[in-house]
Each structure stands twice: as C-alpha cells, then as structure tokens.
Amino acid sequence: MPDIKNLRIDGQRLWDSLMEMAKIGATEKGGCCRLALTDLDRESRDLFVDWCKNAGCTIRIDKMGNIFARRAGRNNDLPPVMTGSHLDTQPTGGRFDGVYGVLAGLEVIRTLNDLGYETEHPIEAAVWTNEEGSRFAPAMVSSGVFAGVYDLEYGLSRADEDGKTMGEELERIGYAGEDEVGGRDIHAFFEVHIEQGPILEEEEITIGVVTDAQGQRWYELELTGVESHAGPTPMDRRKDALLGAARVVELVNKIGLDNAPVACATVGMLNVYPSSRNVIPGHTFVTIDIRHPDDDVLSDMDKAIREGVAKIAADIGLQSQLEQIFYYAPVPFDEDCVKAVRQGAEDCGYSTRDIVAGAGHDACYLSQVAPTSMVFVPCVDGISHNEVEDAKPEWITAGGDTLLRAILDKAGHIS
C-alpha cells in the first residue's frame, strides 16, 4: 500500500468520466446544456448514481433533490467529510463548471477503494440541485435550503418562465427525495472547481487556494414609460423605457469601475416591450448583479444602484420598481480547511496562490453550517459559462490530487 505522501487520483479515469458525462446535453460547439430538472439533468443524475453505486456507495436524496453518495468510514456515527458541486449547466455552458467538482469527489472515493484505504469519518460526494439559477432563480437555492437560508416551501415553489415549479419538476424526473433537507452535522466540506477567471493561467499557477468568496446582490428592475408611435412623437415628449434601461446599464458599469479592481457589476438581461421597430418602448425588464468581497463596499454599491435608478427614472419620467431578489454576504472560508487545501497542494508539488472566489458556489452556503473551503484550478483563457470553456487534463488531475489530500486530512486516514 503506498504511503499517503505518494497518493494520487487516477487522472485519466476522472478525465474519461468528465468526457462521458459531457455527452449528456452536448452542444455543437463542444459545450453542454443541462438545465436544472430537465430530462437531461435526470439523465446525468442517473449516470452519477449508477457510478456511485458501482463504487460501493449508499445513496440518499433529500426533498430538494440533493444527492449524497456515502462511502462508509470506520466510525459511521461520525459526521461525514463532504465534497461536491452541481450537474446543471447554463444554456450555453461548458464541460467542467460544476460537474468537475461532483466527479472529482467520486474519483476520490474510487481511488480510496482501489488502494484499500479506510477513513475514520465517512466521505460523501454531493450533487446540489439548481446551482446555476438559469432555469429557476435564485442560484444555489437547494444548498441554500440545506443551510437554512431558505425554507423548503420557498425552494420547491421556485418557478421557471413556463410556471413549472422545482417541486413539480423534481417529482416528474423522479428526484423528489424523502430525506429532510439539512439539519445534520458535516465535519468539513470541500468543493473543487475551475477558476472561471484568468488569474491562475496567466500567472502559471496550478492550484488556487480559495480563502474567501465575494458577496453578491441580485436585482430585478422594471421601468415603465409610455408606448407611442416612433414617428409622430416628439423627442422631448417621450417616456422611453429603453432609454432608461440604457442609462441603467451605464450606471451599473460605472459603479463597478468606481470600486475596482475587485468589484464586479453586470446587467445580464434586458427585455424590451413591445419590441416593435416603430414603437417607443413602454416597458423594460433589467437584471443587475453586483459583487464585492467587502460587505461595507457592497452596501455602498447597493446605495449607488438605488439612488442612480431613482434619478434616471425621474429624469425621463418613468415609473421604476427595483427589487433585490438575492443576497449573501462575503464568505471567509474556514482557516483549517484552507490550510488543508494549501498543504495538500504543496505536498503534491503544485504551485499555489491564495485567491478570492468571484462567482457564487454551493460552498458559500455550506460554509454557514460546516467548516468549508474550495480548490481552484485554471481554465483556458479564464472562460466559463460558455461552450468553449476548457481545461487541461493535468490541471484537472492536480485539483483531484489536492482534493484527495484535503479530504484525508479531515477524514482521518487510518489504513
């Protein structure tokens, strides 16, 4: 049996699993489209469950459809060391976002099986439902229910554009589990993920040791003016809702730049009504996303958004309705878990740097109920949420090796 210092995952097996999973919902440009709780999501869940059962795991599913595949420890009364991420994707998503964290957890279990290693604590690989939030808003709703941020009724009642709720779709695809959501001890939680940014690749660093995650606020804004004919209506008498939206886009961009370099501020959706070429738009729907690792700065950005939108609406003569639909504070990850990640990477000989997560992850909610940290690996050109999202096999392997070491640090390797 190899010494723990020489332990490595089977990188080729992990890569092959990723490529096999990527066939489900594969797109013409090489990406994936597996929206939450669609038939393709069900197919990916089924494959994961089959693989986990073949690895000797027991499977539990809770009422939000979160899946937990458990490898027994020597003392199964101890809380598990958990790892995982999500299988759902953006409409034009890639092959690694989320699914890498799920299958890396499975690969850790497979590796321990291959080598006959027993751990004191059980180990669980988790799949969290609807992390992306692209079909059902908000994002990370199921890990949020698990952490007690949302109640179960709220989670199950989230609806897509067609009015179908998460609860209904979980029943339809057969993943409405019986277990209660959350309320149990977790010894530690780790999530491995592609960086989704350019820093690691540009600096030629293999492992990002995630110390913190940015806080986020999401808003939905409706601007209402007056629809009228594009020809006879004088410019100075218009109440153009699209003009208001355009100024909001500029406002949001300026707020992000004013709080650089770590702030982010984005308008991601803009819907125009009635969307006719010779009608002045009377209504627009706008989404706003702001992020910063300092909650005081994030609050200042919130104030600037609210004051700026009110002024834009008053200047044009529009009615405005701004609603914050999602918020979580900046997340400082657990120091001991961060140390386990850093030590694991260094023991394997990988270069490291500390890094702040700019995106939302299920780990951000798990940190409220368990000691938590994350492992980042580079992605090509820093591109994610895109069909061309890519990562090199050696990066994928390095993240898995680091995850293995961090899990063993917490789970207590005894043989």
JOPECOR-V309037 format. One record per pair of residues at least 6 apart in sequence whose C-alpha atoms are under 7 Angstrom apart, sorted by the first residue. I is the first residue (numbers start at 1). J is the second residue. Records with the same first field share a line. If there is no record, write none. Layout:
I: J, J
//
This chain:
1: 115
8: 401
9: 107, 108, 111, 400, 401
10: 111
11: 397
14: 103, 104, 107
15: 393
18: 100
21: 44
22: 32, 95
24: 40, 44
25: 32, 33, 34, 40
26: 32, 33
27: 33
29: 387, 388
30: 387, 388
31: 92, 93, 94, 95, 387, 388
32: 89, 92, 93, 94, 95, 387
33: 89, 90, 91, 92, 93
34: 40, 41, 88, 89
35: 41, 88, 89, 90, 91, 135
36: 88, 129, 130, 135
37: 169, 170, 173
39: 173
41: 88
42: 173
52: 69, 106
55: 110
56: 71
57: 69, 70, 71
58: 69, 70
59: 68, 69, 70
60: 67, 68, 69
61: 67, 68, 177, 178, 179
62: 176, 177, 178, 179, 180, 181
63: 176, 177, 178, 179, 180, 181
64: 129, 142, 156, 176, 181
65: 129, 170, 175, 176, 177
66: 127, 128, 129
67: 126, 127, 128
68: 124, 125, 126, 127
69: 124, 125, 126
70: 122, 123, 124, 125
71: 109, 122, 123, 124
72: 122, 123
73: 118, 119, 120, 121, 122
74: 118, 119, 120, 121
75: 120, 121
76: 121, 122
78: 121
79: 121, 185, 186, 187
80: 121, 122, 123, 124, 186, 187
81: 121, 122, 123, 124, 186, 187, 188, 189, 407, 410, 411
82: 123, 124, 125, 186, 188, 189, 190
83: 105, 124, 125, 126, 189, 190, 191
84: 101, 102, 105, 125, 126, 127, 191
85: 98, 99, 101, 102, 126, 127, 128, 191, 362
86: 98, 99, 102, 127, 128, 129, 131
87: 98, 99, 127
88: 130, 131, 132
89: 132
90: 132, 134, 385
92: 385, 386, 387
93: 385, 386, 387
94: 384, 385, 386, 387, 388, 389
95: 389
97: 193, 194
98: 193
100: 193
101: 191, 192, 193
102: 125, 126, 127
104: 400
105: 125
106: 125
108: 404
117: 415
118: 413, 414, 415
119: 411, 412, 413, 414
120: 411, 412, 413, 414
121: 411, 412
128: 142, 143
129: 142
130: 139, 140, 141, 142
131: 139, 140, 141, 362
132: 139, 140
133: 139, 140
135: 160
136: 158, 159, 160
137: 158
138: 326
140: 362
141: 155
142: 155
143: 362, 365, 366
144: 150, 365
145: 151, 152, 155, 181
146: 181, 182
147: 182, 365, 366, 368, 369
156: 165, 166, 167
157: 165, 166, 167
158: 165, 166
159: 165, 166
170: 176
186: 370
187: 370, 371
188: 370, 371, 372, 410
189: 370, 371, 372, 373
190: 372, 373, 374
191: 363, 373, 374, 375
192: 374, 375, 376, 399, 403
193: 375, 376, 377
194: 376, 377, 378, 379
195: 376, 377, 378, 379
196: 379, 382, 383, 384
197: 382, 383
198: 381, 382
200: 206, 208, 378
201: 378, 379
205: 351, 352
206: 350, 351, 352, 377, 378, 395
207: 345, 350, 351, 352, 353, 375, 376, 377, 399
208: 352, 353, 354, 355, 375, 376, 377
209: 338, 341, 342, 352, 353, 354, 355, 374, 375, 376
210: 338, 354, 355, 356, 357, 373, 374, 375, 376
211: 332, 333, 338, 354, 355, 356
212: 331, 332, 333, 356, 357
213: 293, 330, 331, 332, 356, 357, 358
214: 291, 292, 293, 330, 331, 357, 358
215: 291, 292, 293, 295, 328, 329, 330, 331
216: 290, 291, 292, 327, 328, 329
217: 289, 290, 291, 324, 326, 327, 328
218: 288, 289, 290, 324, 325, 326, 327
219: 287, 288, 289, 322, 323, 324, 325
220: 286, 287, 288, 322, 323, 324, 325
221: 285, 286, 287, 321, 322, 323
222: 284, 285, 286, 320, 321, 322
223: 241, 283, 284, 285, 318, 319, 320, 321
224: 241, 282, 283, 284, 318, 319, 320
225: 239, 240, 241, 282, 283, 318, 319
226: 239, 240, 282
227: 279, 280, 281, 282
228: 279, 280
229: 278, 279, 280
230: 278, 279, 280
239: 316, 317, 318
240: 280, 281, 282
241: 281, 282, 283, 284, 318
242: 272, 281, 284
244: 312, 313, 316
245: 284
248: 309
249: 267
251: 308
252: 265, 266
253: 265, 266
255: 265, 301
256: 263, 264, 265
262: 292
263: 291, 292
264: 290, 291, 292
265: 289, 290, 291
266: 288, 289, 290
267: 286, 287, 288, 289
268: 287, 288
269: 286, 287
270: 284, 285, 286, 287
271: 284, 285, 286
272: 281, 283, 284, 285
273: 281, 282, 283, 284
274: 281
275: 281
291: 298
292: 298
293: 330
294: 330
295: 329, 330
313: 319, 320
331: 364
333: 367, 372, 373
334: 371, 372, 373
337: 371, 372, 373
338: 373
340: 406, 409
341: 375, 402, 406
344: 402, 405, 406
345: 402
363: 372
366: 372
375: 399
377: 395, 399
378: 391, 395
379: 390, 391
380: 389, 390, 391
383: 389
//
